Every structure is written in C-alpha cells, then in structure tokens.
C-alpha cells in the first residue's frame, strides 16, 4: 500500500533546481577526521581519503562508483542501467567510460559530493584511454579530484578538549645534582 500507487498515471513535475541540505557537510567543511595510520601501506592515499572514485571494467560492462571510507559505495553509474545503455553504441568502449564519468559527476554534484580521490595513479590514467576519458569527464563535470586538507583536531579547534600539563614526579636520581656537595 504505497501512498503514491494510485497516482502512477498522473504526471509529476520536478523542481528545476535542487537545493541539497547535505548531511555530509562536515566532509565539505574539512572537520571530518580522515582515517590515519596507513603510512607504511602501498597506495596509502586511497586509505586516507574520505571519498574514492573508481572505474570497474568487466567483459560486457563498465561501472563508475564513489566509495566512502566508512559507508562503502555511495553512488554508482553503470552501463547496465537501461537509460544509459540505450544511448551507447558499445558498453565497453572509451565513449562509454566518458559517458559514465559525465553521469557520475552529475550524480555526485546533485547529492552534495564535490571532491573525491582517484583510485588509480596518474601514470595508469595516462596509459589507459578508458581511465583518461573517465576522469576527464569527472573533472569537466565539476567533480574535484583531490580532497581539501582536513582541520587537525586539537586544543585550538575543539572546545570540548582540555589541556592539563603532565605532572612530573621526580625521583632521587633525578634530583642528585641539587643535593648539597654534588657538582
């Protein structure tokens, strides 16, 4: 018993402009803590980011997706989606990767995601036409392929944290130079 089931035959009008009241506003402002502690791992930049964008290629399809470091896949666009596949000559060529990038960039901006880290290196992007077209379309669509620096949490930025100096309790060995007769 869906509330809109009886209204399926009526045409709906959608708003021309959409204002997103982004629940991930802390990510955009740079106050979200990024995952840390991956300095010794290979490709550690992929583990230290909030959003990661990747292109997954298969034999008969391509899929672009945005992965959040805690929540997993947040957005995706694929050549298996009927509206996208209907507009493509082939689901696996370079133009398909380009169009997946365009659609994913539009979906990111509509959902309030304005930046993401690429999952491949610059060298891999240069060597692959599919990856180059995909990431070029993302950039041209308005998605920034680098993340802003996050604000480090500390005494000056967190009102709830308090700083108490560590009280040093000296032992006799520490105080030997202060005893009379010792130089």
C-alpha positions in Angstrom: 0.0 0.0 0.0 2.3 2.7 -1.3 0.9 6.2 -0.9 1.7 7.2 -4.5 0.4 3.9 -6.1 -2.9 5.4 -7.2 -1.2 8.4 -8.7 1.0 6.5 -11.1 -1.0 7.6 -14.1 -0.7 11.3 -13.2 2.3 13.2 -14.5 4.7 14.7 -11.9 6.6 17.9 -12.1 10.0 18.0 -10.7 11.8 21.1 -9.4 14.2 22.7 -11.9 16.7 23.5 -9.2 17.5 21.3 -6.3 19.0 22.6 -3.0 20.7 19.8 -1.2 20.8 20.0 2.6 23.8 17.9 2.8 24.1 15.5 5.8 27.8 15.2 4.9 28.5 18.9 5.4 31.3 18.1 7.8 33.2 16.4 5.0 32.9 19.5 2.8 34.0 21.9 5.6 37.0 19.7 6.4 36.2 18.9 10.0 35.7 15.2 9.5 38.5 13.1 10.7 40.2 11.2 7.9 41.4 7.7 8.6 45.1 7.8 9.6 47.9 5.3 10.3 48.4 3.9 6.8 51.9 5.4 6.2 53.6 2.0 5.6 51.0 0.6 3.3 51.1 0.6 -0.5 48.7 3.1 -2.1 48.1 4.6 1.4 46.5 7.7 -0.2 43.4 5.5 -1.0 43.0 4.6 2.7 43.5 8.2 3.9 40.7 9.7 1.9 37.0 10.4 2.6 35.7 9.6 -0.9 37.4 7.4 -3.6 36.3 7.3 -7.2 37.0 4.2 -9.3 36.1 2.7 -12.7 35.4 -1.0 -12.7 35.7 -2.6 -16.1 34.2 -6.0 -17.0 33.9 -8.0 -20.2 30.5 -6.6 -21.0 30.0 -3.5 -18.8 31.7 -0.6 -17.1 30.8 0.9 -13.7 32.0 4.1 -12.1 31.4 4.4 -8.4 32.1 6.7 -5.4 33.2 4.8 -2.2 33.0 6.4 1.2 35.7 5.3 3.7 33.1 4.2 6.3 29.8 3.6 4.4 31.2 1.8 1.3 29.6 2.5 -2.1 27.6 5.7 -2.0 26.9 6.4 -5.7 27.4 4.5 -8.9 26.7 4.7 -12.6 26.9 1.7 -14.9 26.4 0.8 -18.5 24.0 -1.9 -17.4 21.5 0.8 -16.5 18.9 0.8 -19.2 18.7 4.6 -19.8 22.5 4.8 -20.2 22.8 1.6 -22.2 20.2 2.8 -24.7 22.3 5.8 -25.6 25.6 3.9 -26.1 26.9 2.1 -29.2 29.0 -0.2 -27.0 29.1 -0.7 -23.3 32.8 -1.3 -23.1 34.4 1.3 -25.3 36.1 4.6 -24.4 32.9 6.7 -25.1 31.1 4.5 -22.6 33.7 5.4 -20.0 33.4 9.0 -20.9 29.6 9.0 -20.5 29.8 7.1 -17.2 32.1 9.8 -16.0 29.6 12.5 -17.0 26.6 10.8 -15.4 28.6 10.0 -12.2 29.8 13.7 -11.9 26.2 14.9 -12.3 25.0 12.5 -9.6 27.8 13.5 -7.3 27.1 17.2 -7.5 23.3 16.5 -7.1 24.0 14.5 -3.9 26.4 17.0 -2.4 29.7 15.3 -3.1 32.2 17.8 -4.6 35.5 16.0 -4.3 36.9 12.5 -4.5 40.4 10.9 -4.7 41.1 8.9 -7.9 41.7 5.2 -7.2 44.5 5.0 -9.9 47.8 6.8 -10.2 48.5 9.5 -12.8 50.7 7.0 -14.8 47.8 4.5 -15.0 45.5 7.3 -16.2 47.9 8.2 -19.0 48.3 4.6 -20.1 44.6 3.8 -20.4 42.3 5.6 -22.7 39.2 4.5 -20.7 40.6 5.8 -17.4 41.7 9.1 -19.0 38.3 9.6 -20.6 36.5 8.7 -17.4 38.5 11.0 -15.1 38.5 13.8 -17.7 34.7 13.7 -17.8 34.5 13.8 -14.0 36.7 16.9 -13.9 34.8 18.6 -16.7 31.5 17.7 -14.9 32.6 19.7 -11.8 34.0 17.0 -9.5 37.3 17.9 -7.9 39.8 15.0 -8.0 41.6 16.0 -4.8 40.4 16.4 -1.3 40.7 19.5 0.8 43.1 19.4 3.8 41.2 18.5 6.9 41.4 20.6 10.0 43.5 18.8 12.6 41.7 18.4 15.9 43.4 20.0 18.8 43.1 22.4 21.7 42.6 25.4 19.4 39.9 23.8 17.3 38.0 21.6 19.8 36.2 23.5 22.6 35.5 20.2 24.5 39.1 19.2 24.8 41.0 20.5 27.8 44.8 20.6 28.3 46.3 19.6 31.6 50.0 19.7 31.9 51.6 16.4 32.8 52.9 16.5 36.4 56.4 15.2 36.7 57.2 13.3 39.9 60.9 13.4 40.4 62.9 10.6 41.9 66.1 10.8 44.0 68.2 10.0 40.9 66.7 13.0 39.1 67.5 15.3 41.9 71.1 14.3 42.6 72.5 17.4 41.1 70.5 19.5 43.5 71.8 17.8 46.6 74.5 19.7 48.7 78.0 18.6 47.9 77.3 17.3 44.4 78.5 19.1 41.4 
